[in-house]
Amino acid sequence: SVFDKFIKQSLGLEGKLTGNAFISSAPSGKGIELAMVAVSTSMGGEDIGKLNMLCKWDEMFSKFNIEVNNDIDGINTLDIKGSYTPSINNLEATATLDGLNLGYIQPFLTDLFSEFKGKIYGKIHADGPINKLGLESEETRIEDGRVKIDYTNVPYKVSGPVRVDEYGLYFDNVAV
């Protein structure tokens, strides 16, 4: 995908993107709004479904308000709400995960796992400057998980609570 050139790795991102961008410089206030829809979208070889993205400039607080959610056959497994403040390069966002396919993050884990499947539930909060983003999870858990550690090539079934922070993914008290 076009994003692979910027992040120096393949995300396996595919699909069709359409939408509208509005820019206003009216005397009553400047405005920017992006409304995008990605259809037939996949990441890491896994179907994301219809991905809706909205980004709107908040003149009062000088930030972009962001919303992203997906629809796979009427089911929303991802709902992100947040804001980005360009003047301080700061992102504040919460992702609510309701059975999100773990296969989407497989491209980020290829050095450790040759397989990473299952579903994740809970919330992940992101806060801080983009180059030093803090992450914190809330009531996150994996269900019907399957991981294969690249070094040993041994598959494991995993289910249970997990934690996420800016340093990694932790399998605390996960049944293996």
DAKA-V695456 format. One line per field, one symbol per residue. ss: DSSP state (a for helix, b for strand, c for the rest). phi: phi as a letter, one per 20 degrees, with the letter a starting at -180 (. if undefined). Layout:
ss = ???
phi = ???
This chain:
ss = cccaaaaccccccbbbbbbbbbbbbbccbbbbbbbbbbbbbbbccbbbbbbbbbbbbbccccbbbbbbbbbbccbccbbbbbbbbaaacbbbbbbbbbbbbaaaaaaaccccbbbbbbbbbbbbbbbbbaaacbbbbbbbbbbbbbbbbccccbbbbbbbbcbbbccbbbccccbc
phi = .ffgfedmbeemebqddbrccccccfgfqfbcbdcccddlebbmndfeneddccccfdffdlbeecccbcbdlndedcbdcabcdffclddcbcdedcnfffffeggedffddebbcpcccpccdcbpfgfbfecbdclebdclebccfgfemdececbpfcccbferddeelefd
